[in-house]
Amino acid sequence: MNDTGALFFVIMAGLAGIMALVYVPLRLFLTATARSRRLRLLQRIRRLRDELGQPLES
């Protein structure tokens, strides 16, 4: 009975470690790409606002 509990703990700890190894890099990648997308969108908005602020040329 004691060996079964220890084996279960080792398996669960191993699965948690594998999940962390997959989750952490994936989360960092998704955060970085979302941030760069947001930054590009803000830059486009600023450019459009600047263009709209310019007087029209005939």
C-alpha positions in Angstrom: 0.0 0.0 0.0 2.8 2.4 0.9 4.6 1.7 -2.4 1.5 2.5 -4.4 1.2 5.9 -2.8 4.8 6.7 -3.5 4.5 5.5 -7.1 1.3 7.6 -7.5 3.1 10.7 -6.1 6.1 10.2 -8.4 3.9 9.8 -11.5 1.8 12.9 -10.6 5.0 14.9 -9.9 6.4 13.8 -13.2 3.3 14.8 -15.1 3.3 18.2 -13.3 6.9 18.7 -14.3 6.1 17.9 -18.0 3.1 20.2 -18.0 5.2 23.0 -16.6 7.9 22.4 -19.3 5.3 22.7 -22.0 3.1 25.4 -20.4 5.8 28.0 -19.4 7.5 28.4 -22.9 4.1 28.3 -24.6 2.7 31.0 -22.3 5.8 33.2 -22.8 5.5 32.8 -26.6 1.8 33.7 -26.6 2.3 36.7 -24.4 5.2 38.0 -26.6 3.2 37.6 -29.8 0.1 39.2 -28.3 2.2 42.1 -27.1 3.8 42.6 -30.4 0.4 42.5 -32.2 -1.0 45.1 -29.8 2.1 47.3 -30.3 1.7 47.1 -34.1 -2.0 47.9 -33.9 -1.2 51.0 -31.7 1.4 52.1 -34.1 -1.1 51.9 -37.0 -3.6 53.8 -35.0 -1.1 56.6 -34.3 0.0 56.8 -37.9 -3.6 57.0 -39.1 -4.4 59.7 -36.5 -1.3 61.7 -37.6 -2.4 61.3 -41.3 -5.9 62.5 -40.4 -4.5 65.5 -38.5 -2.6 66.6 -41.7 -4.4 69.1 -43.9 -5.6 67.7 -47.2 -3.4 68.4 -50.2 -5.0 69.2 -53.5 
